[in-house]
Amino acid sequence: MRLMEEKSMTPDNGIDGFTLATQSFLLDCTARGLSQQTVTFYANKLKVIIREFTQQGITTPQDMTPDNIRTLLVKLQATHNSGGVHTFYRTLRTFINYLVSEGELTHSPLARVHPPKLAQEIIEPVSVEHVSALLSVCHGSYADRDRAMILTLLDSGLRAQELLNLRLQDVDVATGRVVVRHGKGKKDRIVYLGANTRKAILKYLKVRRGDTETDRLWLADDGRPLGYWGLFNILRRRAKAAGIPTPSPHDFRRAFALLSLRRHVDLITLQRLMGHSSMVILQRYLAIVDDDLKRAHQETSPVDYYLKGGRHAR
């Protein structure tokens, strides 16, 4: 019976077992309502994983062994940072768990493989100085749009796709209330914008031109809804003009988190604003804020100050 199960995804029709297993897995992801972005993410990661397995002579999921997986992870470490390797590991784990649940695998070859260590360092967010530099070069064509987008990214902590998905009716420029629809995990949430960002958006709306059939807030130069690479190219072009490294859209989200913590926003509120399902990432930012407090106290310690040079507190 086990032999029949293990051959169920290796038919004699020229399609290898990994291809069939991947197609089945991605179909299940789509049927469960995962976003197209997530499905594409899994597909791209599995393409690399399967290519590496094929080079090891592994052509079906049933051939995978713990040592094959360890060899894969070691090879990935040569070209990816710890976070990148961990994304491949998580993808493979999800894929294998699906095959086990479908009866295509009798057990998980990952069971005896320790997950790769994930470095805990925080990638530096875009600095306030670099944001100011970007804003200072927002001149010429589409300056109002670019300035409003940069401020919105920093002021809201939105993910890139959440920003791009905003519709005109989602943003209340009077109150600053923004409805984020179908964020990560297809969850809706509410965020807010400050007065200066709302003023920038209002200025942009006065000159906004585009296809009257779309209600997307952010439009590309051709009047159609702006996409991710359009957003990235805007940041790249403005950064080049400012003479600074190009920040990614996610760098603004990191800056929002760090600046909010430094302004004493509590963790529960910040978690809800950012749409995080857990505190793990925020706790890593909190470590940086704790370092700020430590450094501030070291510089301003009352006891150290009064005892310095033989002076005593009264």
Backbone bond lengths (Angstrom), bond angles and torsions (degrees), N, CA, C in turn:
res aa  C-N    CA-C-N  psi(-1)  N-CA   C-N-CA  omega(-1)  CA-C   N-CA-C  phi
1 M - - - 1.459 - - 1.525 110.29 -
2 R 1.358 116.36 -43.72 1.452 120.56 179.06 1.520 111.38 -61.69
3 L 1.340 116.70 -38.89 1.458 120.63 179.39 1.516 110.71 -61.79
4 M 1.332 116.76 -39.66 1.462 120.39 179.29 1.524 110.30 -66.07
5 E 1.340 116.68 -39.90 1.458 119.97 179.60 1.519 110.42 -64.87
6 E 1.321 116.74 -41.09 1.447 119.48 -176.33 1.526 112.10 -71.04
7 K 1.322 117.28 -19.25 1.458 120.16 177.91 1.524 112.23 -96.50
8 S 1.345 116.44 1.51 1.455 119.04 -173.47 1.520 112.86 -65.96
9 M 1.335 116.96 -24.25 1.458 119.33 179.07 1.521 111.31 -112.55
10 T 1.319 116.96 25.53 1.457 120.48 175.07 1.528 109.78 -131.61
11 P 1.343 117.73 64.13 1.457 121.70 -177.30 1.518 111.82 -74.68
12 D 1.314 115.50 165.72 1.464 121.24 179.66 1.527 110.88 -91.76
13 N 1.336 116.62 49.89 1.465 119.12 -178.92 1.524 111.84 -121.49
14 G 1.330 115.78 16.23 1.458 119.48 178.46 1.510 114.55 85.18
15 I 1.314 118.60 -3.28 1.457 122.11 179.09 1.513 108.45 -100.79
16 D 1.331 117.48 122.24 1.454 119.25 -176.72 1.526 111.14 -73.86
17 G 1.314 114.52 162.98 1.454 120.29 -175.15 1.510 113.64 -62.90
18 F 1.322 117.95 -37.01 1.458 120.14 179.41 1.525 111.65 -65.38
19 T 1.317 116.78 -38.80 1.462 120.00 179.72 1.518 110.84 -62.34
20 L 1.331 116.46 -47.32 1.463 120.14 179.26 1.523 111.39 -64.13
21 A 1.321 116.30 -42.59 1.456 120.21 -179.24 1.522 110.94 -63.79
22 T 1.335 116.40 -40.67 1.462 120.58 178.84 1.519 111.09 -65.51
23 Q 1.345 116.67 -45.03 1.463 120.11 178.81 1.525 111.15 -59.29
24 S 1.322 116.16 -42.12 1.461 120.86 179.61 1.525 111.05 -65.04
25 F 1.326 116.45 -42.96 1.461 121.69 -179.54 1.530 110.89 -63.70
26 L 1.324 117.39 -46.59 1.462 120.96 -178.69 1.527 111.28 -66.80
27 L 1.331 116.39 -35.53 1.465 119.91 175.82 1.527 110.01 -62.53
28 D 1.333 116.28 -42.20 1.465 120.50 178.50 1.529 110.37 -63.17
29 C 1.324 116.94 -41.21 1.473 120.43 178.34 1.527 111.00 -59.63
30 T 1.333 115.59 -43.73 1.463 119.93 179.27 1.520 110.95 -65.88
31 A 1.337 116.42 -42.69 1.466 120.96 -179.57 1.522 111.49 -63.49
32 R 1.337 117.11 -31.05 1.470 120.66 179.49 1.516 112.55 -80.43
33 G 1.330 116.21 -1.20 1.459 120.19 175.28 1.512 115.08 86.90
34 L 1.349 117.82 16.32 1.451 118.94 175.49 1.526 109.67 -65.98
35 S 1.312 116.18 150.17 1.460 119.72 -178.32 1.527 110.89 -65.51
36 Q 1.332 115.32 156.23 1.460 119.55 177.71 1.518 110.88 -62.04
37 Q 1.331 116.53 -32.42 1.462 120.84 177.61 1.524 111.05 -62.38
38 T 1.348 116.62 -41.91 1.461 120.76 179.15 1.517 111.05 -68.11
39 V 1.335 116.75 -42.70 1.458 120.88 179.34 1.529 110.24 -61.40
40 T 1.323 116.48 -43.57 1.465 120.55 178.62 1.524 110.85 -64.18
41 F 1.326 116.32 -38.98 1.470 121.34 177.39 1.517 110.36 -58.57
42 Y 1.341 116.73 -49.71 1.465 120.63 178.73 1.521 111.12 -60.45
43 A 1.331 116.49 -43.35 1.466 120.49 -177.88 1.528 111.19 -60.85
44 N 1.330 116.39 -43.94 1.466 120.36 -179.16 1.529 111.89 -66.66
45 K 1.324 117.16 -41.22 1.455 119.90 179.53 1.530 111.07 -67.14
46 L 1.334 116.55 -42.51 1.461 120.05 -179.46 1.525 111.26 -65.66
47 K 1.321 116.90 -32.12 1.469 120.00 178.25 1.525 110.27 -60.28
48 V 1.322 117.15 -43.00 1.462 121.65 178.63 1.528 110.42 -68.60
49 I 1.327 116.55 -44.67 1.460 121.35 -178.91 1.529 110.96 -59.70
50 I 1.316 116.56 -46.75 1.466 120.68 -177.56 1.525 111.20 -67.84
51 R 1.328 116.17 -36.14 1.467 119.09 176.80 1.529 110.82 -61.60
52 E 1.331 116.06 -42.29 1.460 119.89 179.58 1.526 111.37 -67.74
53 F 1.344 116.25 -39.67 1.467 118.96 176.90 1.528 110.82 -63.41
54 T 1.320 116.96 -40.36 1.461 121.22 -179.56 1.524 110.64 -60.59
55 Q 1.338 116.25 -38.28 1.462 119.80 178.12 1.520 112.02 -66.57
56 Q 1.347 115.52 -21.88 1.465 120.02 175.07 1.526 111.83 -87.28
57 G 1.344 117.36 -1.39 1.451 121.34 -178.86 1.523 113.08 87.83
58 I 1.352 117.09 13.51 1.469 122.02 179.59 1.518 107.95 -96.37
59 T 1.326 117.70 119.59 1.468 120.89 -175.68 1.520 114.07 -117.99
60 T 1.322 118.18 -7.71 1.462 121.05 177.82 1.531 109.10 -135.87
61 P 1.320 118.10 153.36 1.464 120.31 177.22 1.525 112.55 -57.64
62 Q 1.330 116.73 -32.07 1.463 120.41 -177.91 1.526 112.33 -67.71
63 D 1.333 117.48 -18.11 1.463 121.29 -179.85 1.528 112.86 -84.16
64 M 1.323 117.86 -11.90 1.463 120.34 -176.47 1.522 111.30 -64.81
65 T 1.319 115.54 137.21 1.460 121.40 175.64 1.525 108.62 -126.88
66 P 1.330 118.41 162.87 1.472 119.65 175.99 1.519 112.94 -54.54
67 D 1.333 117.53 -39.37 1.465 119.54 -179.53 1.529 111.58 -67.09
68 N 1.339 117.39 -36.62 1.466 119.84 175.61 1.528 110.60 -59.60
69 I 1.312 115.83 -42.38 1.461 120.53 -178.77 1.522 110.74 -68.76
70 R 1.321 116.74 -41.28 1.465 119.75 177.60 1.529 110.72 -61.60
71 T 1.335 116.52 -41.17 1.469 120.78 177.99 1.528 110.43 -62.00
72 L 1.326 116.27 -41.18 1.468 121.32 177.13 1.523 110.61 -59.19
73 L 1.335 117.51 -48.41 1.460 121.35 -176.77 1.529 111.35 -64.64
74 V 1.331 116.72 -39.35 1.463 120.21 178.22 1.524 110.33 -63.08
75 K 1.318 117.38 -42.49 1.466 120.49 -179.56 1.526 110.76 -65.96
76 L 1.328 117.23 -38.84 1.467 120.57 179.75 1.526 111.35 -65.56
77 Q 1.327 116.97 -30.53 1.462 120.85 -179.20 1.520 111.98 -64.11
78 A 1.325 116.69 -22.19 1.461 120.17 -178.99 1.524 112.15 -74.36
79 T 1.341 116.95 -21.51 1.465 120.18 -174.83 1.528 113.56 -125.04
80 H 1.334 117.62 -2.71 1.470 120.56 -178.08 1.525 109.89 -133.81
81 N 1.334 115.41 151.50 1.456 118.76 173.81 1.529 109.47 -76.61
82 S 1.329 116.56 178.26 1.462 119.90 -174.88 1.524 111.92 -61.80
83 G 1.330 116.55 -36.96 1.460 119.35 178.43 1.519 112.00 -65.41
84 G 1.352 116.04 -39.79 1.458 119.62 179.11 1.514 112.28 -65.92
85 V 1.343 116.54 -43.35 1.468 120.08 178.23 1.523 110.17 -61.75
86 H 1.330 116.16 -38.81 1.460 119.74 -178.33 1.521 111.65 -66.30
87 T 1.336 118.56 -31.76 1.472 120.13 177.65 1.532 110.27 -66.02
88 F 1.336 117.57 -37.12 1.460 120.51 176.46 1.528 110.22 -66.44
89 Y 1.321 116.12 -42.35 1.469 120.24 179.13 1.527 110.57 -60.89
90 R 1.330 117.54 -45.55 1.470 120.78 -179.02 1.520 111.46 -64.93
91 T 1.338 115.92 -38.46 1.462 119.36 177.79 1.516 110.77 -64.10
92 L 1.333 116.71 -45.81 1.456 120.59 179.68 1.527 110.77 -63.32
93 R 1.310 117.10 -38.92 1.471 120.91 178.39 1.527 111.42 -62.54
94 T 1.321 116.58 -44.05 1.467 120.46 178.64 1.522 110.73 -64.04
95 F 1.318 116.44 -42.07 1.461 122.81 179.32 1.532 110.69 -62.29
96 I 1.331 116.16 -47.76 1.464 120.41 -178.85 1.527 111.03 -66.26
97 N 1.320 117.49 -40.82 1.468 120.14 178.43 1.526 110.99 -60.82
98 Y 1.333 115.66 -36.75 1.471 119.27 176.84 1.526 110.25 -63.97
99 L 1.329 117.35 -45.60 1.463 120.64 -178.46 1.531 111.57 -64.26
100 V 1.330 116.44 -36.02 1.461 119.74 176.74 1.532 109.90 -66.11
101 S 1.332 116.61 -43.56 1.468 119.82 -179.39 1.523 112.17 -65.23
102 E 1.336 116.91 -27.74 1.457 121.71 179.20 1.523 112.54 -86.72
103 G 1.321 117.21 -4.65 1.455 120.59 -179.24 1.507 114.01 81.64
104 E 1.335 117.30 8.01 1.463 120.45 178.80 1.526 111.22 -77.83
105 L 1.316 116.73 -23.91 1.457 122.08 172.91 1.524 108.00 -124.88
106 T 1.316 116.18 138.68 1.464 119.52 -179.84 1.520 111.79 -82.17
107 H 1.334 116.76 -19.81 1.452 121.42 178.18 1.519 108.14 -157.18
108 S 1.306 116.60 163.98 1.464 120.95 -179.49 1.515 111.21 -90.65
109 P 1.339 118.06 123.18 1.470 120.23 175.44 1.527 112.25 -69.34
110 L 1.336 116.85 -8.04 1.452 120.79 177.77 1.530 112.60 -83.96
111 A 1.333 116.10 -11.46 1.460 120.29 -173.03 1.524 112.24 -56.40
112 R 1.338 116.92 -33.88 1.463 120.52 -177.40 1.527 112.73 -105.59
113 V 1.352 115.81 13.97 1.463 120.63 179.11 1.527 108.94 -107.34
114 H 1.316 116.51 120.02 1.461 119.91 178.33 1.527 109.28 -71.78
115 P 1.322 117.95 138.19 1.467 119.82 178.04 1.516 110.66 -63.96
116 P 1.331 117.78 147.04 1.474 119.83 178.45 1.519 110.55 -63.40
117 K 1.306 115.61 144.90 1.458 120.37 -179.23 1.516 109.59 -68.37
118 L 1.322 114.94 133.30 1.455 120.61 -179.11 1.519 108.88 -102.25
119 A 1.320 115.60 117.88 1.464 119.87 179.52 1.522 110.02 -61.47
120 Q 1.310 116.34 143.64 1.461 121.25 -174.70 1.524 113.79 -97.73
121 E 1.334 117.17 5.01 1.452 117.79 -177.93 1.534 110.20 -70.15
122 I 1.314 114.57 150.32 1.462 121.25 177.00 1.526 109.11 -95.84
123 I 1.310 116.96 127.83 1.456 120.31 175.07 1.520 107.65 -66.94
124 E 1.314 116.54 133.94 1.453 120.72 -175.50 1.528 111.04 -59.07
125 P 1.325 117.25 131.46 1.469 119.85 175.63 1.517 109.99 -76.49
126 V 1.326 115.83 169.75 1.456 118.93 174.73 1.528 107.47 -65.37
127 S 1.314 116.92 137.29 1.463 120.71 -178.09 1.522 110.98 -81.70
128 V 1.321 115.27 157.43 1.467 120.00 177.34 1.525 109.73 -61.16
129 E 1.329 116.25 -35.94 1.470 120.03 179.62 1.525 111.01 -63.97
130 H 1.329 116.97 -39.75 1.463 119.86 179.22 1.520 111.38 -71.58
131 V 1.328 117.40 -34.11 1.470 119.86 175.05 1.523 109.51 -62.54
132 S 1.324 116.72 -44.16 1.465 120.66 178.29 1.524 110.98 -60.84
133 A 1.340 115.73 -38.94 1.466 119.79 178.99 1.524 110.71 -64.87
134 L 1.333 116.91 -41.65 1.464 120.47 178.22 1.527 111.10 -61.69
135 L 1.328 115.64 -44.94 1.466 119.79 -178.75 1.525 111.33 -65.17
136 S 1.324 116.00 -32.37 1.465 119.54 -177.02 1.521 113.16 -69.35
137 V 1.337 116.95 -19.44 1.470 119.87 -179.53 1.535 111.83 -106.38
138 C 1.307 116.96 11.89 1.471 120.12 176.65 1.523 109.25 -79.84
139 H 1.322 114.35 78.47 1.462 121.79 178.56 1.520 108.81 -124.37
140 G 1.305 116.59 166.66 1.457 120.83 174.44 1.514 113.02 76.07
141 S 1.325 115.38 -151.05 1.461 121.91 -175.79 1.522 111.19 -61.36
142 Y 1.307 114.93 133.73 1.472 123.02 174.60 1.528 113.15 62.25
143 A 1.324 116.99 22.38 1.462 120.61 179.94 1.526 110.94 -62.92
144 D 1.339 117.42 -41.39 1.461 120.57 -178.35 1.534 110.97 -64.72
145 R 1.334 116.42 -39.82 1.466 119.82 177.78 1.520 110.69 -64.53
146 D 1.321 116.33 -47.71 1.462 119.97 -175.48 1.529 111.04 -65.35
147 R 1.319 116.88 -40.97 1.457 120.10 178.88 1.528 110.46 -64.09
148 A 1.317 116.98 -43.61 1.470 120.92 -179.47 1.523 110.89 -64.56
149 M 1.328 117.78 -39.22 1.466 120.79 179.83 1.527 111.70 -67.37
150 I 1.316 116.70 -43.37 1.462 120.72 -179.49 1.531 109.90 -61.07
151 L 1.326 116.14 -45.03 1.463 120.27 179.57 1.525 111.46 -66.15
152 T 1.324 117.07 -38.37 1.463 120.62 179.61 1.521 111.24 -65.67
153 L 1.325 117.23 -41.52 1.464 120.88 177.47 1.520 110.95 -58.62
154 L 1.332 116.26 -46.38 1.456 120.11 -176.95 1.527 112.00 -72.90
155 D 1.330 116.73 -34.64 1.464 121.34 -172.61 1.517 113.71 -83.64
156 S 1.338 117.41 -16.16 1.466 120.38 -172.66 1.522 114.03 -115.69
157 G 1.340 117.25 -25.96 1.459 119.95 -175.03 1.512 113.00 72.74
158 L 1.321 117.84 19.29 1.462 121.03 -178.64 1.525 111.09 -69.36
159 R 1.330 115.58 146.23 1.460 120.73 168.56 1.527 107.86 -69.31
160 A 1.323 116.08 158.60 1.466 120.18 -176.40 1.523 111.55 -56.00
161 Q 1.333 117.12 -48.72 1.465 119.07 -177.22 1.523 111.55 -68.07
162 E 1.325 117.00 -32.23 1.466 119.85 176.71 1.520 110.12 -64.31
163 L 1.323 116.61 -40.62 1.465 120.59 176.57 1.521 110.95 -62.10
164 L 1.336 116.12 -47.20 1.461 120.89 -175.61 1.522 112.44 -68.88
165 N 1.333 117.13 -25.92 1.466 120.87 -179.21 1.524 113.32 -81.42
166 L 1.334 117.63 -8.54 1.459 119.78 -177.88 1.520 111.30 -59.71
167 R 1.322 114.77 138.47 1.464 121.71 175.65 1.522 109.38 -111.58
168 L 1.302 115.45 161.95 1.464 119.70 -175.80 1.527 111.63 -54.48
169 Q 1.331 116.28 -40.30 1.456 120.12 -177.13 1.525 113.26 -74.87
170 D 1.333 117.14 -9.37 1.464 120.21 -179.15 1.516 112.76 -82.01
171 V 1.324 117.21 -16.93 1.463 121.78 -174.66 1.516 110.04 -113.05
172 D 1.320 116.29 117.53 1.465 121.92 176.25 1.521 107.33 -98.40
173 V 1.332 116.04 100.86 1.461 119.59 -175.38 1.528 111.79 -71.93
174 A 1.325 117.86 -13.76 1.461 120.37 178.23 1.528 111.46 -76.63
175 T 1.331 115.76 -41.72 1.465 120.38 -176.60 1.521 113.26 -105.39
176 G 1.324 117.98 -18.01 1.461 121.63 -176.14 1.513 113.65 86.40
177 R 1.318 117.54 2.32 1.463 121.75 -178.32 1.525 110.46 -75.66
178 V 1.331 116.10 128.64 1.462 121.69 -179.51 1.525 108.69 -124.08
179 V 1.320 116.40 128.41 1.455 121.74 177.64 1.522 108.24 -95.75
180 V 1.312 116.03 116.99 1.468 121.58 176.90 1.519 106.97 -94.87
181 R 1.313 116.30 111.34 1.462 120.90 -175.54 1.536 110.13 -99.21
182 H 1.313 114.50 132.96 1.467 120.84 176.76 1.523 111.58 54.43
183 G 1.339 115.38 53.86 1.452 119.98 174.61 1.521 109.92 -70.46
184 K 1.324 116.47 -161.78 1.458 119.90 -179.33 1.528 109.10 -58.77
185 G 1.338 115.86 133.11 1.457 119.83 -175.53 1.512 112.08 76.90
186 K 1.369 116.02 12.51 1.469 122.35 -179.72 1.525 112.31 59.29
187 K 1.323 116.32 32.23 1.457 121.31 179.31 1.521 110.48 -100.51
188 D 1.322 116.25 135.02 1.457 121.35 174.91 1.527 109.14 -85.02
189 R 1.337 116.01 151.72 1.460 119.77 173.45 1.527 108.99 -156.25
190 I 1.316 115.57 171.32 1.454 122.16 -179.84 1.520 109.08 -115.55
191 V 1.338 116.76 133.55 1.460 121.66 171.34 1.527 107.08 -127.63
192 Y 1.320 115.70 174.64 1.462 119.65 -177.34 1.522 111.09 -134.64
193 L 1.335 114.44 155.11 1.456 121.83 178.08 1.518 109.33 -120.75
194 G 1.327 115.93 144.59 1.462 120.98 178.54 1.516 112.47 -78.88
195 A 1.321 115.54 174.84 1.460 121.59 -174.34 1.523 112.62 -61.45
196 N 1.331 117.76 -42.07 1.463 120.15 -177.43 1.517 112.34 -67.01
197 T 1.318 116.40 -38.22 1.464 119.57 177.70 1.512 110.50 -67.21
198 R 1.324 117.03 -41.31 1.475 120.18 178.78 1.525 111.12 -62.94
199 K 1.329 117.27 -38.59 1.464 120.20 177.48 1.523 110.53 -62.72
200 A 1.336 115.97 -39.78 1.470 120.26 179.37 1.526 110.69 -65.50
201 I 1.329 116.94 -39.78 1.465 120.55 178.86 1.524 110.27 -66.33
202 L 1.317 117.15 -42.21 1.464 120.33 178.02 1.526 110.97 -60.00
203 K 1.321 116.71 -41.58 1.461 120.66 178.64 1.521 110.36 -63.93
204 Y 1.332 116.57 -39.82 1.468 120.70 177.61 1.527 110.95 -65.21
205 L 1.323 117.01 -42.13 1.469 120.41 -177.45 1.529 111.85 -62.30
206 K 1.315 117.04 -28.16 1.466 120.28 179.83 1.522 112.09 -68.16
207 V 1.334 116.48 -25.74 1.469 119.69 -178.42 1.522 111.99 -113.47
208 R 1.333 116.51 1.87 1.467 120.72 -178.09 1.523 109.27 -62.03
209 R 1.315 116.01 128.16 1.464 122.13 178.39 1.512 108.42 -131.53
210 G 1.310 116.34 141.89 1.452 118.18 178.57 1.505 111.71 173.81
211 D 1.301 114.15 -172.19 1.453 122.06 178.69 1.522 109.06 -60.77
212 T 1.319 116.80 121.28 1.463 120.56 -178.02 1.520 112.08 -66.89
213 E 1.343 117.46 -12.54 1.454 120.21 -179.85 1.525 112.58 -82.52
214 T 1.319 118.13 -13.53 1.464 119.84 -180.00 1.517 110.04 -102.82
215 D 1.331 114.87 141.87 1.461 119.55 176.60 1.521 110.69 -110.09
216 R 1.325 117.04 13.96 1.459 120.00 176.33 1.528 109.49 -63.02
217 L 1.315 116.26 139.72 1.460 120.66 -178.27 1.519 111.68 -69.24
218 W 1.331 115.96 -45.86 1.467 119.85 -173.74 1.525 110.51 -100.26
219 L 1.318 115.92 123.03 1.463 121.29 -178.22 1.521 110.99 -115.62
220 A 1.332 115.00 146.82 1.463 121.27 177.18 1.526 109.47 -76.67
221 D 1.317 115.58 176.83 1.460 119.92 -178.28 1.520 112.41 -61.52
222 D 1.345 117.13 -27.03 1.463 120.42 -179.38 1.522 112.63 -88.81
223 G 1.337 117.46 5.32 1.459 120.80 176.39 1.513 114.68 90.01
224 R 1.341 117.13 -5.09 1.458 119.70 178.62 1.529 109.92 -91.21
225 P 1.346 117.72 164.71 1.464 119.90 179.73 1.520 111.47 -55.14
226 L 1.309 116.42 135.92 1.456 122.17 -179.18 1.520 110.63 -71.75
227 G 1.342 116.86 137.73 1.454 122.18 177.64 1.518 111.19 -105.77
228 Y 1.352 115.11 178.39 1.467 119.28 -175.56 1.520 111.91 -59.94
229 W 1.339 117.37 -47.07 1.459 118.77 -176.47 1.514 111.41 -69.95
230 G 1.327 116.45 -27.17 1.456 119.31 173.08 1.517 111.11 -64.71
231 L 1.340 116.03 -43.34 1.461 120.80 177.05 1.522 110.58 -62.71
232 F 1.330 116.70 -45.58 1.463 120.07 -179.29 1.527 110.80 -61.66
233 N 1.321 117.18 -40.87 1.464 120.60 -178.81 1.523 111.76 -67.47
234 I 1.330 116.59 -32.44 1.463 119.84 175.28 1.522 109.79 -63.21
235 L 1.338 116.09 -46.87 1.465 120.00 178.97 1.522 110.78 -63.99
236 R 1.328 117.22 -39.22 1.458 121.08 179.94 1.534 110.78 -64.14
237 R 1.334 115.59 -44.69 1.462 119.73 -178.33 1.534 111.33 -65.13
238 R 1.325 116.94 -43.99 1.467 120.15 -179.77 1.536 110.46 -68.98
239 A 1.324 117.52 -36.93 1.459 120.65 179.40 1.527 110.68 -65.66
240 K 1.318 116.09 -39.85 1.467 120.09 177.98 1.517 110.24 -61.66
241 A 1.335 116.23 -42.91 1.464 120.38 179.12 1.528 111.56 -65.10
242 A 1.349 116.23 -31.69 1.465 120.84 -178.97 1.519 112.58 -86.16
243 G 1.342 116.71 -10.80 1.452 120.39 179.99 1.514 113.48 72.58
244 I 1.334 116.73 35.21 1.466 121.28 179.56 1.524 109.27 -127.29
245 P 1.334 118.56 162.75 1.471 120.41 175.64 1.533 109.71 -62.95
246 T 1.320 115.23 149.31 1.467 119.31 -179.38 1.525 110.32 -74.12
247 P 1.334 118.20 119.46 1.468 119.68 176.16 1.522 109.60 -80.80
248 S 1.308 116.52 148.89 1.462 119.98 173.70 1.518 108.40 -85.45
249 P 1.323 118.77 159.11 1.470 119.82 175.92 1.527 112.06 -54.55
250 H 1.348 116.81 -34.73 1.458 119.78 -177.47 1.529 112.00 -71.37
251 D 1.332 117.42 -21.24 1.458 119.91 176.92 1.528 111.00 -62.75
252 F 1.331 116.68 -31.94 1.461 120.53 178.29 1.528 110.05 -71.39
253 R 1.326 117.04 -35.50 1.467 121.00 177.23 1.529 110.15 -64.74
254 R 1.324 116.43 -40.95 1.464 120.11 176.77 1.530 110.41 -62.85
255 A 1.328 115.68 -41.63 1.464 119.52 -179.79 1.523 110.50 -64.39
256 F 1.324 117.14 -40.15 1.466 121.07 177.63 1.521 110.63 -58.35
257 A 1.339 116.33 -45.19 1.465 120.37 -178.66 1.524 110.85 -63.27
258 L 1.328 116.39 -47.58 1.458 120.10 -175.85 1.528 111.36 -68.15
259 L 1.328 116.79 -43.43 1.466 119.94 -179.62 1.524 111.07 -66.60
260 S 1.336 117.25 -36.14 1.461 120.54 178.61 1.522 111.05 -64.68
261 L 1.335 116.48 -43.05 1.457 120.22 178.35 1.530 110.61 -64.05
262 R 1.312 116.48 -39.32 1.464 119.40 179.01 1.525 111.74 -69.17
263 R 1.337 115.91 -21.58 1.468 120.11 175.88 1.524 110.73 -93.82
264 H 1.338 116.09 13.44 1.471 123.46 172.02 1.529 114.14 70.60
265 V 1.323 117.56 29.34 1.467 119.90 170.42 1.521 107.71 -70.91
266 D 1.328 117.92 132.15 1.460 119.78 -177.05 1.529 110.48 -71.88
267 L 1.326 115.87 157.13 1.458 121.71 -172.46 1.529 112.96 -63.64
268 I 1.320 117.56 -39.50 1.464 119.98 -178.54 1.518 110.35 -63.56
269 T 1.336 116.54 -45.18 1.469 120.45 179.00 1.522 110.71 -62.92
270 L 1.333 116.63 -44.58 1.462 119.93 -178.45 1.524 110.92 -65.72
271 Q 1.318 117.18 -38.04 1.462 120.55 177.37 1.522 110.53 -59.14
272 R 1.322 116.62 -43.61 1.464 120.83 -179.85 1.526 111.31 -68.04
273 L 1.328 117.17 -40.53 1.455 120.63 179.86 1.522 111.57 -63.68
274 M 1.343 116.84 -37.93 1.464 120.81 -176.77 1.522 112.80 -87.85
275 G 1.335 117.37 -12.32 1.460 119.63 178.65 1.504 113.21 74.37
276 H 1.345 117.35 30.96 1.457 121.13 177.70 1.521 109.90 -82.91
277 S 1.324 116.33 142.61 1.462 120.77 178.17 1.519 111.69 -85.43
278 S 1.345 117.39 -14.57 1.462 120.92 179.16 1.517 109.02 -146.62
279 M 1.334 115.01 172.58 1.459 121.86 -178.82 1.525 113.08 -89.63
280 V 1.324 117.43 -1.03 1.468 120.43 -170.14 1.527 111.80 -55.85
281 I 1.331 116.94 -51.71 1.464 119.75 -177.28 1.517 110.68 -65.95
282 L 1.335 117.02 -43.11 1.457 120.01 -178.66 1.517 111.89 -62.79
283 Q 1.329 116.97 -34.97 1.454 120.08 178.88 1.518 111.31 -65.31
284 R 1.329 117.12 -30.28 1.454 119.96 176.38 1.535 110.09 -68.64
285 Y 1.341 116.98 -38.97 1.462 119.97 175.54 1.523 110.39 -67.03
286 L 1.334 115.84 -36.39 1.453 120.45 -179.01 1.521 110.85 -61.04
287 A 1.345 117.22 -32.03 1.459 120.72 177.93 1.529 110.33 -61.52
288 I 1.338 116.74 -37.31 1.462 120.35 178.02 1.521 110.19 -66.83
289 V 1.336 116.24 -41.79 1.463 120.00 179.24 1.522 110.46 -64.49
290 D 1.333 116.99 -38.09 1.464 120.44 176.22 1.526 110.75 -60.95
291 D 1.331 116.33 -38.05 1.465 119.82 176.30 1.528 110.58 -63.11
292 D 1.344 116.57 -36.80 1.458 120.42 176.35 1.524 110.60 -59.71
293 L 1.342 116.15 -45.24 1.458 121.21 -179.15 1.530 110.92 -64.44
294 K 1.329 115.32 -41.85 1.458 119.58 179.76 1.523 110.65 -62.28
295 R 1.320 116.22 -45.84 1.458 120.44 -178.99 1.529 111.05 -64.44
296 A 1.344 115.84 -40.33 1.461 120.01 179.76 1.524 110.97 -63.35
297 H 1.339 116.30 -41.13 1.464 118.82 -179.47 1.524 111.24 -69.40
298 Q 1.332 116.33 -37.44 1.458 119.35 178.73 1.526 110.89 -61.83
299 E 1.326 115.72 -32.99 1.463 120.32 -178.63 1.524 112.64 -82.98
300 T 1.334 116.91 -21.42 1.465 119.55 -172.33 1.524 113.06 -127.01
301 S 1.319 118.81 14.49 1.461 121.67 -178.19 1.533 110.92 -52.03
302 P 1.342 118.57 119.67 1.467 121.10 -179.26 1.529 112.41 -58.02
303 V 1.332 116.82 -44.04 1.465 120.22 -178.75 1.522 110.42 -63.90
304 D 1.325 116.53 -47.70 1.459 119.46 179.79 1.528 111.39 -60.19
305 Y 1.336 114.97 -37.07 1.462 119.53 -178.05 1.523 110.92 -66.14
306 Y 1.332 115.87 -47.84 1.461 119.34 -174.90 1.528 113.01 -75.75
307 L 1.325 117.38 -26.22 1.459 119.70 179.47 1.525 112.46 -88.46
308 K 1.309 116.50 -11.77 1.454 120.13 -178.98 1.539 109.44 -64.66
309 G 1.297 116.22 130.36 1.467 120.19 177.04 1.511 113.25 72.01
310 G 1.355 116.44 18.91 1.450 118.85 176.49 1.509 113.41 84.77
311 R 1.371 118.13 3.32 1.446 119.67 179.17 1.521 109.03 -81.93
312 H 1.297 118.00 140.32 1.459 123.25 -177.16 1.520 110.05 -118.43
313 A 1.339 114.50 147.14 1.469 119.56 177.77 1.514 108.93 -66.71
314 R 1.311 117.67 144.39 1.453 122.15 178.12 1.537 109.33 -92.42
